[in-house]
Amino acid sequence: MQKYRAYDSNVKTQYEIAMITLNPKKLLNSKWTAVQPKHKEKHFLIREVEFNEDGVVVHCLMEAIMTKREFDIDWRDLKNPVHWQTGWH
């Protein structure tokens, strides 16, 4: 006998639960830790954030603390807990 479970739209997947909530207006100078560091770059800081007239992020610049390397990043990628953690750990 098979058991069926009713679908509940309020039940979230583990990935959805783990997603980081992020307010784009609080990005500037926020600290981030790479879950899998590369080239000894583990800790990062958001150096620049640009918004358009509608308040949508159009540019986000991240800096690696150890190497001072800067690169553009899609701010929405920071919500993924597989790659990023908020703060410095």
N, C-alpha and C positions, 0 to 999 in steps of 0.2 A: 504494500500500500504506500503510495507516495503522499508526502505531506507538502502542502502548498502554504506559502507565507504571503499574507496580504502585503501589497506594496504600500509603504508609508513615505510620502514625500518629505516628511520631517526628518527621516533617518538619513544621516549623512555618511558617506564613505570615509574610511580612515584618511584618505588623501584630503578630502574636503575639510575634515576636522583639523588636520595638521596645517592647512594653508594659513599663512601669516596674514592677518588683517593689517592693511597699510593705508595710511592717509597720505596722499601725495604732497599735501601742504606741509607735512612734517618730515619730508625726506632730507632737506638740506642739513648737512653736518651730522646725519645719522650714521651710526657705527654698525658694521656688518662683519660676520665671520664666515669664511668659506668652509663648507662642510668637508670638502676634499681639496685641501690647499695644493697649489701648483707653483713651482719655482720659488718656494719659501714665502709665498704670498698668502697669508691667512687672514689678516685683518685689513679692513677697508673702510673708507670714509666717503660719503657722498659730498662732493665739492661744489657742484653746480646743478641747479635745477631751473629750467626755463619753462614757462607756461605760455599758452596762446591767450587770445582775448577771452576765450570761453573757460579758461582755468584748467585746460587739459595740458598735461606734461608733454612737451615736444622735445626736450633734451635733458638727459641726466648723465652727469660725469662722475665717475668713481675713481678713487685713488687708492693704490695699495700703500699701506703705511711703511713697510720695510723698504720697498724699492722706489717709491714715489712715482711709479708708473701710473699713468692716467688712461682711462678708456671710457667710451660711451657704453651705456647699458640701458636696456629697456627696463624701466622701473618695475614693471609687472613681473619680471623674472625674479625679483627679490622676494616675491610671495611664496616661492617654491621652497619648502623646507628640506628638500633633497639636496639643494645646492647652497642655501643661505640660512644663517641664523641671525636674529637681531642681536645687537650688542657685540662685545668682544669676549670670547670664551677661551 
